[in-house]
Amino acid sequence: MNKTIAFLQDKKYELLLFALVQHLFVGIFLTDLDFYTRIVWPINMLILGLGSIFMFTGKHSWRHWFRNLHFIVVLFLPIGIPFFKDVPWYFTFLNINYVLFFAFLFTELLKFLLKPGYINTDIISASVCGYFLLIEISVFLLQTFEYYNPLSFKGIDTSSPASIFTDLVYFCSITFTSIGFGDITPNHHITKLVTAFIGIAGQFYTVVLVGILISKFSSKN
């Protein structure tokens, strides 16, 4: 048992990376978005929580306990979607909590990237995790505006919560990668500015990350 926990602790960034990828892109393998909302999304959040929990093992600060309590809230929020799908404030509450959850993970991950003076597989995995965490934060931040004002974007399929989520994952991904197909566009001055900030944040993270990796590689040599 101890060996298993030690192994999972050692592979915590690989586990988090797998959890983030399946959370963002599992919709590739699904056609029933209602099933995705009711069943798959809660399971996704459970996997994501298990994938992130080893990042905090051995920490007993107030942040650690807050994270544990907050994760319980985040885990149960998707379960209420079928019951509160017509209640706007519920989705606002859900999205804000997801933004806080992923921002907390991103902060912990950045601390790790900045600390050690070496480069290994953990650094590479953590770097990729940071990119996907930025996408998660952006998706749920933009969802907050979309649920508050359905005219915030043009081109988003609003037929179900799952379709809104997948469309925004797509939109944020192409924004971070500077592709910008133009099929989904911000339609309000707030979402235009937030999208602009997201694009800048993605480019800034890439530039800083390259600098960190080069610095660590030089230190190793």
C-alpha positions in Angstrom: 0.0 0.0 0.0 2.8 2.4 1.0 4.6 1.5 -2.3 1.5 2.3 -4.3 1.0 5.7 -2.6 4.7 6.5 -3.1 4.5 5.6 -6.8 1.4 7.8 -7.2 3.1 10.6 -5.4 6.1 10.3 -7.6 3.8 10.4 -10.8 1.5 13.1 -9.5 2.1 15.5 -12.4 1.5 12.7 -15.0 -1.7 11.8 -13.1 -2.8 15.4 -13.1 -2.0 15.8 -16.8 -4.1 12.7 -17.7 -7.0 14.0 -15.5 -6.9 17.4 -17.2 -6.8 16.0 -20.7 -9.7 13.6 -20.1 -11.8 16.4 -18.5 -11.3 18.8 -21.4 -11.4 16.4 -24.4 -13.3 13.2 -23.4 -16.2 14.7 -25.5 -14.3 13.5 -28.6 -15.6 10.0 -27.8 -19.2 10.9 -26.9 -22.2 11.8 -29.0 -24.8 11.9 -26.2 -24.3 15.3 -24.6 -27.1 14.8 -22.1 -25.3 11.6 -20.9 -22.1 13.6 -20.8 -23.7 16.2 -18.5 -25.4 13.8 -16.1 -22.9 10.9 -15.9 -19.5 11.7 -17.4 -19.0 15.2 -16.0 -19.3 14.2 -12.3 -17.0 11.2 -13.0 -14.5 13.6 -14.8 -14.4 15.8 -11.7 -13.8 12.8 -9.5 -10.9 11.7 -11.7 -9.6 15.3 -11.7 -9.7 15.5 -8.0 -7.9 12.2 -7.5 -5.3 13.4 -10.1 -4.7 16.6 -8.2 -4.8 15.3 -4.6 -1.2 14.1 -4.6 0.0 17.6 -5.3 -1.0 18.5 -1.7 0.1 15.4 0.2 2.0 16.1 3.4 0.8 19.8 3.5 -1.2 20.8 6.5 -1.5 24.5 6.1 -4.9 26.3 5.9 -4.6 26.3 2.1 -4.4 22.5 2.1 -7.6 22.2 4.3 -9.4 24.9 2.3 -8.5 23.0 -0.9 -9.9 19.8 0.5 -13.2 21.4 1.5 -13.5 23.3 -1.7 -12.9 20.1 -3.7 -15.8 18.4 -2.0 -18.0 21.4 -3.2 -16.6 21.2 -6.7 -17.1 17.5 -6.9 -20.8 17.6 -6.1 -21.7 20.7 -8.2 -22.0 18.8 -11.5 -24.4 16.3 -9.9 -26.9 19.2 -9.5 -26.9 20.2 -13.1 -29.8 18.1 -14.3 -31.9 19.4 -11.3 -30.9 23.1 -11.6 -30.3 23.4 -15.4 -32.9 26.2 -15.6 -31.5 28.1 -12.6 -29.0 30.8 -13.8 -27.4 31.5 -10.4 -26.5 27.8 -10.0 -24.2 27.9 -13.1 -22.7 31.2 -12.0 -21.9 29.6 -8.6 -20.5 26.4 -10.4 -18.3 28.4 -12.8 -16.9 30.7 -10.1 -16.0 27.7 -7.9 -14.3 25.9 -10.9 -12.3 29.1 -11.6 -11.1 29.2 -8.0 -10.3 25.5 -8.0 -8.2 25.5 -11.1 -6.5 28.8 -10.2 -5.4 27.2 -6.9 -4.0 24.3 -8.7 -2.2 26.5 -11.2 -0.6 28.6 -8.4 0.7 25.4 -6.7 2.1 24.2 -10.0 3.8 27.5 -10.8 5.6 27.3 -7.4 7.0 23.9 -8.4 8.1 25.2 -11.8 9.9 28.1 -10.3 11.6 26.3 -7.4 13.9 23.5 -8.6 17.1 24.3 -10.6 16.9 21.2 -12.8 14.8 19.7 -15.6 13.2 16.3 -15.7 10.0 14.6 -16.7 8.2 16.2 -13.7 9.1 19.6 -15.0 7.8 18.8 -18.5 4.6 17.2 -17.3 4.0 20.1 -14.9 4.6 22.6 -17.7 1.9 21.0 -19.9 -0.4 20.8 -16.9 0.0 24.5 -16.5 -1.2 25.1 -20.1 -4.3 22.9 -19.6 -5.0 24.6 -16.3 -5.1 28.0 -18.0 -7.6 26.6 -20.5 -9.7 25.2 -17.6 -9.7 28.6 -15.8 -10.5 30.4 -19.1 -13.4 28.1 -20.0 -15.2 28.4 -16.7 -14.5 32.2 -16.5 -16.1 32.7 -19.9 -19.0 30.3 -19.0 -19.8 32.6 -16.1 -20.4 35.5 -18.6 -22.2 33.2 -21.0 -24.7 32.1 -18.4 -25.2 35.6 -17.1 -25.7 37.0 -20.6 -26.6 34.5 -23.4 -25.5 37.1 -26.0 -21.9 37.2 -24.8 -20.8 35.0 -27.7 -21.8 34.4 -31.3 -21.6 30.8 -32.6 -22.0 28.9 -29.4 -24.4 26.0 -29.2 -26.6 26.7 -26.1 -28.8 23.7 -26.4 -27.2 22.1 -23.3 -24.6 22.8 -20.6 -22.3 20.2 -22.2 -22.5 21.8 -25.6 -21.6 25.2 -24.1 -18.7 23.7 -22.2 -17.3 21.8 -25.3 -17.7 24.9 -27.5 -15.8 27.1 -25.0 -13.0 24.4 -24.6 -12.6 24.6 -28.4 -12.7 28.4 -28.3 -10.2 28.8 -25.5 -7.9 26.2 -27.1 -7.7 28.0 -30.4 -7.4 31.3 -28.7 -4.4 30.1 -26.7 -2.8 28.6 -29.8 -3.4 31.8 -31.8 -5.4 30.0 -34.5 -8.7 31.8 -34.3 -11.0 30.3 -36.9 -13.6 32.9 -36.2 -16.6 30.6 -36.0 -17.1 31.5 -32.4 -16.6 35.2 -31.5 -17.1 37.3 -28.4 -20.2 39.5 -28.8 -20.0 41.8 -25.8 -17.4 44.4 -24.8 -16.7 42.4 -21.5 -16.1 39.1 -23.2 -14.1 40.8 -25.9 -11.7 42.2 -23.3 -11.6 39.0 -21.3 -10.8 37.0 -24.4 -8.0 39.5 -25.2 -6.6 39.1 -21.7 -6.8 35.3 -22.0 -4.9 35.4 -25.3 -2.2 37.6 -23.7 -2.0 35.4 -20.6 -1.5 32.3 -22.8 1.3 33.9 -24.8 2.9 35.2 -21.6 2.8 31.8 -20.0 4.5 30.3 -23.1 7.2 32.9 -23.1 7.9 32.6 -19.3 7.8 28.8 -19.5 10.4 28.7 -22.3 12.6 31.0 -20.2 12.2 28.7 -17.2 13.0 25.6 -19.1 16.1 27.2 -20.8 17.2 28.4 -17.3 16.9 25.0 -15.8 18.6 23.3 -18.7 21.5 25.7 -18.4 21.7 25.2 -14.7 21.9 21.4 -15.2 24.7 21.8 -17.8 
